[in-house]
Amino acid sequence: MLIHEVGKHQGMLQNVKDPREKNRVWDVFVSNIQTSDVSSSILKEHTKTSFQQKWDALLQKYHDIKDRIGSTSKEPIQNDWEFFNDIDERSKC
């Protein structure tokens, strides 16, 4: 859900330079996730900081895998990480 929400507004997040404005964008992400009918009660309890940390961790893992692919010049046959394709698709938008 976090990947989808950030991907949906990726341009907005990338174009913002002011940290206060980025915080407002993250407020929108968090609000959308927490008010979604498909969010679990546990997900609804997460804070903006926890969502941002999770997003940073997801991006770091994605970039680590992309760097490994680039250094071996091979595309992965099937990457074991379940979120790789989701983030890869969002990064192409």
N, C-alpha and C positions, 0 to 999 in steps of 0.2 A: 504494500500500500504506500509506503514511504517513497519507493522508487517511482511509482506511478505519479504520485502527487508532485514530487520535485520535477520529474520529467515533463509534466503538464505545464509547469511554469518555469522551465529551465531558462528561457530567454530573459524573463523578468529578473531572475536571481543573478544571472551573469552580467546583466547590464547595470546593476546597482553597484555603486562604488562606496557610498556612505554606509558605514557600519550600522547606523541607526535605521536606515532604510532597509538594509538586509534583515535586521531584526524584525521589522514590520512584515517583510515577505515571509519569514519563518513563522511569524504569528499566524499568517493566513494558512500556511501549510498545516500547522498544528491544529488550528481550528477546524479545517476541512477534514482532517483525519479523525479528530475527536468527536465531531458531530456526524460522521458518516454512519449510516445504518449497518454497514458491514464490519465496522470496527469492533473488536472484542473489548470487554470491560477492562482488561489489562492494558490494552493499547491506549485506551482513553485516559488512563492514569499517567501516561508518560509526560514528561515536561519537554519544553522546547529544547532545553540543553541536551536532554537524552536523545531526542530526535536528531539534533545537529551532530552529536557525537557518533550516533549510529550511521548517519549519512557520510561523515568523514571516514569512518572505518570501512564502509562499503566502497567508497571511491578509492581508498588506499589499496584495498585488495584488488579491485578492478585494474588499477594502474600497475600493480605488481605483476598481475597476470599478463597484461598487454606488453609490459616491458620484457617479460620472459619470452613471449611470442616473438617480439621484435628482435631479441638477441639470438634466437635460434632460427629465425626466418621461416618458421613453420606455423601454419595455422593449427590450432588444436583440433584434433579429430572430434572430440566431444569433451568440453571442459567439465570438470567435476563440480565446479561451483555453480549452484543452482541459480544465482542472480546474475551471472556473467552476461548472458544474452539479453536480459532485460535492461541492464545498464548500458550495454553496447548499443542496443537499438536507440535508447534515449540520447546517447551521445552523438548520434548521427543526425538528429533532428535539428 
